[in-house]
Amino acid sequence: MNLHRASGQWRLGLTLTLITAACWATLPIALKLVLQSLDPITLTWFRFLVAALVTGAWLGFRGRLGGYRALTGRGWTMLLVAALMLVGNYVFYLLGVQHTTPANAQLLIQLAPLLMALGGIWVFGERFRAAQWLGLALLVAGMALFFADQLAASAKAPGYVLGSALVIVGAIVWALYALLQKQLLVRLGSMQILLFIYVFASLALLPFAHPSQLLRLDGLHWALLAYCAFNTIGAYGAFAEALAHWEASRVSAILATTPLLCIAAATAVHALWPQWLAPERITPLGWFGAGLVVAGSAAVSLLNARRPANKPAPSNA
């Protein structure tokens, strides 16, 4: 089986990864507010529906709706499993974020890029230098310290443990989705893969959604819902293209800084509209852990491994 190789355009991959991180950092804040008026399944269904319509229209305009006939039976199986994994990630994460703060949810979901990094090394043969392994160790230690700080402050909150467990499950299934998508890039473009997933998710969740709830939204919650929906397109479109141009382990390292961006965004929202969102409570131990996460991410992503003598084959994305 041919394994996918990154195109080598690391600057483009880095830019796309930063866009993804910014989208994901602000998403849990918007989700937390929209959940005041919508149930998790209906919210998830609407996001996938909008993503399917916009992505389908874009691919249709460019004449790229075909290409699925290139898939073998194994390819179709991988595409279906990838769709199931991404649907699971959306649902489990959203159920979990109901019981945690945006920063806590973003910290726990960082297990996903860590698992993706290890999967990239194991499945795709990506290699780390010694300094990069040290960076990964710092990143894990920082996450552990930050989580310990937040757990001490929130352990008495009702449903906190359940919410944390749901987010962790969401992280596991996301890592599986990401690795499957990277391999599917051998046969399909990234947006074609995502279109299938969006359409599949819209149809699968429709029987469990309550579209009538949308009629009861006010202007503010409609604006937040629209942001959540288009965030899906921007984040996963950028993420998919980043995987086409940069190694999965490098992408995952940059995405590990998302909790810090989320903390900054949550702090800004609370400062401007304190009635919307409770403040994040972080002790010096938590900030130290956050600093380790940044340092570890920088070490893993910027200390690029030495290139092999043969240039990697360009992707088909």
C-alpha angles and dihedrals in degrees: 000000000000112000122218117253125198117250092238095239092128096167091058090045091051093049092050091048091053090051089052092050092051092050094048093045093059097036099080091053092055091043092052090055096044090051087069087075107021134051117240097251095050091047092050093046092052092050092052092045094054091044091051093050096046095042092046091050092048094050091044091052089052093044093242102122091109129071100090091105088072089070120100123211089270090051093052090050091052091048092051093048090048089053092050091049094051092047088051091050093053094047098043093045093050093047089051096047089060089071101037138051119262092253093051092049092048092049094052094045088059086082083077098065090040090056090044090053092052090045091051090054094045101039104030099032095241112167135219128205118226092260090054092053087052089051091051090051090052090049093052092045091050092051091050093051093047092049092048089053093049093043091055090052097043107029092105094053112110113256094006095128092046091048091049091050092051092051090050091053088050089053093053095051091045092057090053090050093050094052092047092050092050091055092044088060086079089073107019139038116253095248092049089055091049093047091058091048093048094049092045092050093047092054095041095051098040096087090055098043128092107215091178088074088070090069091063097056120113124221095270095051091045089055091049091047091051090051091051091050097048090041086065092057096044097043099045093038090054092042094051092049091046089058089053092057105029136041117269092236091056093046091051092052094057091045088057089075091064094099091059091051089047092053090051092049093046091049091052093048092049091048092052100035109017092173091063103055136020116237121260112248110214125166125206088266090058093048090050089053090049090053091053090052091055093046092048092048091051092050094049097045104036100041092072117197117250111272118247120246093251115064113239115254114258117255124248093231 
